[in-house]
Amino acid sequence: MRKIVSLFATEDFHLKLEFDDGIAKMFNMEPYFKLPVFSILSNPILFKQVANRSYYIEWPGQQIDLSADTLWHGGEIVSKDLFLKEPVVQKTK
């Protein structure tokens, strides 16, 4: 099972993720906003409240989560340098 070691929510509703296998990925959340359960996350203030729980991410108080495996399979591989351009706000040990 994959583990998320760092997470950053961007202004354009993408999630920058780094996994324990050293792979960095970008996950676009916008298509999910068409689904009723995720539509509330189109609010940028709520979207930025995402929290890293290692094996999944969640939006506290919203009962919304996504597994690390879903994010890994649905994300696009990106350079880890993207993480250096903006501070990582969620990091697990």
Contacts in CASP RR format, 6 or more apart in sequence:
PFRMAT RR
TARGET T0000
AUTHOR 0000-0000-0000
METHOD contacts of the structure
MODEL  1
MRKIVSLFATEDFHLKLEFDDGIAKMFNMEPYFKLPVFSILSNPILFKQV
ANRSYYIEWPGQQIDLSADTLWHGGEIVSKDLFLKEPVVQKTK
1 55 0 8 1.000
1 68 0 8 1.000
1 69 0 8 1.000
2 19 0 8 1.000
2 20 0 8 1.000
2 21 0 8 1.000
2 55 0 8 1.000
2 68 0 8 1.000
2 69 0 8 1.000
2 72 0 8 1.000
3 19 0 8 1.000
3 20 0 8 1.000
3 54 0 8 1.000
3 55 0 8 1.000
3 68 0 8 1.000
3 92 0 8 1.000
4 17 0 8 1.000
4 18 0 8 1.000
4 19 0 8 1.000
4 20 0 8 1.000
4 52 0 8 1.000
4 54 0 8 1.000
4 55 0 8 1.000
4 56 0 8 1.000
4 57 0 8 1.000
4 68 0 8 1.000
4 71 0 8 1.000
4 92 0 8 1.000
5 18 0 8 1.000
5 19 0 8 1.000
5 20 0 8 1.000
5 22 0 8 1.000
5 54 0 8 1.000
5 91 0 8 1.000
5 92 0 8 1.000
6 16 0 8 1.000
6 17 0 8 1.000
6 18 0 8 1.000
6 52 0 8 1.000
6 83 0 8 1.000
6 88 0 8 1.000
6 90 0 8 1.000
6 91 0 8 1.000
6 92 0 8 1.000
7 15 0 8 1.000
7 16 0 8 1.000
7 17 0 8 1.000
7 18 0 8 1.000
7 50 0 8 1.000
7 52 0 8 1.000
7 57 0 8 1.000
7 88 0 8 1.000
7 89 0 8 1.000
7 90 0 8 1.000
7 91 0 8 1.000
8 15 0 8 1.000
8 16 0 8 1.000
8 83 0 8 1.000
8 86 0 8 1.000
8 87 0 8 1.000
8 88 0 8 1.000
8 89 0 8 1.000
8 90 0 8 1.000
9 15 0 8 1.000
9 16 0 8 1.000
9 47 0 8 1.000
9 48 0 8 1.000
9 50 0 8 1.000
9 89 0 8 1.000
10 16 0 8 1.000
10 86 0 8 1.000
11 44 0 8 1.000
13 28 0 8 1.000
13 29 0 8 1.000
13 30 0 8 1.000
13 33 0 8 1.000
13 41 0 8 1.000
13 42 0 8 1.000
13 44 0 8 1.000
13 47 0 8 1.000
14 26 0 8 1.000
14 27 0 8 1.000
14 28 0 8 1.000
14 29 0 8 1.000
15 26 0 8 1.000
15 27 0 8 1.000
15 29 0 8 1.000
15 50 0 8 1.000
15 57 0 8 1.000
15 71 0 8 1.000
16 24 0 8 1.000
16 25 0 8 1.000
16 26 0 8 1.000
16 78 0 8 1.000
16 82 0 8 1.000
16 83 0 8 1.000
16 86 0 8 1.000
16 88 0 8 1.000
17 24 0 8 1.000
17 25 0 8 1.000
17 26 0 8 1.000
17 27 0 8 1.000
17 71 0 8 1.000
17 72 0 8 1.000
17 75 0 8 1.000
18 24 0 8 1.000
18 25 0 8 1.000
18 80 0 8 1.000
18 83 0 8 1.000
18 88 0 8 1.000
19 25 0 8 1.000
19 68 0 8 1.000
19 72 0 8 1.000
22 80 0 8 1.000
23 72 0 8 1.000
23 77 0 8 1.000
24 77 0 8 1.000
24 78 0 8 1.000
24 79 0 8 1.000
24 80 0 8 1.000
24 82 0 8 1.000
24 83 0 8 1.000
25 71 0 8 1.000
25 72 0 8 1.000
25 74 0 8 1.000
25 75 0 8 1.000
25 76 0 8 1.000
25 77 0 8 1.000
25 78 0 8 1.000
26 75 0 8 1.000
26 76 0 8 1.000
26 78 0 8 1.000
26 82 0 8 1.000
27 71 0 8 1.000
27 74 0 8 1.000
27 75 0 8 1.000
27 76 0 8 1.000
28 75 0 8 1.000
29 38 0 8 1.000
29 41 0 8 1.000
29 47 0 8 1.000
30 42 0 8 1.000
32 38 0 8 1.000
32 41 0 8 1.000
33 39 0 8 1.000
33 41 0 8 1.000
33 42 0 8 1.000
37 64 0 8 1.000
38 64 0 8 1.000
40 46 0 8 1.000
40 62 0 8 1.000
40 64 0 8 1.000
41 47 0 8 1.000
41 59 0 8 1.000
41 62 0 8 1.000
41 64 0 8 1.000
46 59 0 8 1.000
46 62 0 8 1.000
47 59 0 8 1.000
49 59 0 8 1.000
49 60 0 8 1.000
50 57 0 8 1.000
50 58 0 8 1.000
50 59 0 8 1.000
50 90 0 8 1.000
51 57 0 8 1.000
51 58 0 8 1.000
51 59 0 8 1.000
51 60 0 8 1.000
51 90 0 8 1.000
52 90 0 8 1.000
52 91 0 8 1.000
52 92 0 8 1.000
53 65 0 8 1.000
53 92 0 8 1.000
54 68 0 8 1.000
54 92 0 8 1.000
55 67 0 8 1.000
55 68 0 8 1.000
56 65 0 8 1.000
56 66 0 8 1.000
56 67 0 8 1.000
56 68 0 8 1.000
57 65 0 8 1.000
57 66 0 8 1.000
57 68 0 8 1.000
57 71 0 8 1.000
58 64 0 8 1.000
58 65 0 8 1.000
58 66 0 8 1.000
59 65 0 8 1.000
END
